[in-house]
Amino acid sequence: MPWYAVRPRDDADPRWPLPGTAEIVLKAEDPESARAKFESAYPSQPFGSPGVPVPDTGAGSFRGDPDALVVAETGEPPASRDRPA
């Protein structure tokens, strides 16, 4: 199974859940599966807002905005012990 890097198309997108981290690397079957895993792990405010009480569509959600994320195949990330402190 290949590794995919998921990052926001716009580096300044306020919906990005990990400020200071340019991308998230995860293993998936294909780019769409990688996008779905990301959206599942970082759904947004869980239940939208009082005006829109729909699960996983609150402020910060990338769901319904496929052009906001760039998903590209990448190599396996280094193990955490190999990363500089």
C-alpha positions as CSV (number, residue, x, y, z in Angstrom):
1,M,0.0,0.0,0.0
2,P,1.5,3.4,-1.0
3,W,2.0,6.5,1.2
4,Y,0.3,9.7,0.4
5,A,1.1,13.3,1.6
6,V,-2.0,15.4,2.3
7,R,-1.6,19.2,2.5
8,P,-3.8,22.2,2.0
9,R,-3.7,23.8,-1.5
10,D,-3.4,27.2,0.3
11,D,-0.7,27.2,3.0
12,A,-2.7,29.9,4.9
13,D,-6.0,27.9,4.9
14,P,-7.3,28.3,8.5
15,R,-9.1,24.9,8.3
16,W,-5.7,23.1,8.4
17,P,-5.8,21.1,11.7
18,L,-2.0,21.1,12.5
19,P,-0.5,24.6,12.2
20,G,3.2,24.4,11.7
21,T,3.0,21.1,9.9
22,A,3.1,21.4,6.2
23,E,1.6,18.0,5.4
24,I,0.3,14.8,6.9
25,V,1.7,11.5,5.5
26,L,-0.5,8.4,5.6
27,K,-0.9,5.0,4.0
28,A,-3.9,4.3,1.8
29,E,-5.0,2.3,-1.2
30,D,-5.3,5.4,-3.5
31,P,-5.6,9.2,-3.3
32,E,-9.3,9.2,-2.6
33,S,-8.8,6.8,0.3
34,A,-6.1,9.0,1.7
35,R,-8.4,12.0,1.5
36,A,-11.2,10.0,3.2
37,K,-8.8,8.9,6.0
38,F,-7.7,12.5,6.5
39,E,-11.3,13.8,6.7
40,S,-12.2,11.0,9.1
41,A,-9.2,11.8,11.4
42,Y,-9.8,15.6,11.2
43,P,-13.5,16.1,10.7
44,S,-13.8,19.7,12.1
45,Q,-16.0,20.8,14.9
46,P,-18.0,17.6,15.4
47,F,-21.5,18.9,14.9
48,G,-21.4,22.0,12.8
49,S,-23.1,24.9,14.4
50,P,-26.5,25.5,15.9
51,G,-27.7,26.8,12.6
52,V,-26.2,23.8,10.7
53,P,-26.3,20.8,13.2
54,V,-25.0,18.3,10.7
55,P,-22.2,16.0,11.9
56,D,-18.7,16.7,10.7
57,T,-19.5,19.8,8.6
58,G,-18.6,22.5,11.1
59,A,-16.0,25.2,10.8
60,G,-12.8,23.7,9.7
61,S,-14.2,20.9,7.6
62,F,-12.6,20.1,4.2
63,R,-15.6,17.9,3.3
64,G,-17.4,19.0,0.2
65,D,-14.3,21.0,-0.9
66,P,-12.1,18.6,-2.9
67,D,-10.0,21.3,-4.4
68,A,-8.8,22.5,-1.0
69,L,-6.5,19.6,-0.4
70,V,-3.6,18.3,-2.4
71,V,-3.0,14.5,-2.2
72,A,0.2,13.2,-3.7
73,E,2.0,9.9,-3.5
74,T,5.2,10.1,-1.5
75,G,7.8,7.9,0.1
76,E,7.6,6.3,3.5
77,P,8.1,8.9,6.3
78,P,11.1,8.4,8.6
79,A,10.4,6.7,11.9
80,S,9.8,9.1,14.7
81,R,13.1,8.2,16.3
82,D,14.9,9.3,13.1
83,R,13.3,12.7,13.0
84,P,15.3,15.6,14.4
85,A,14.2,16.8,17.8
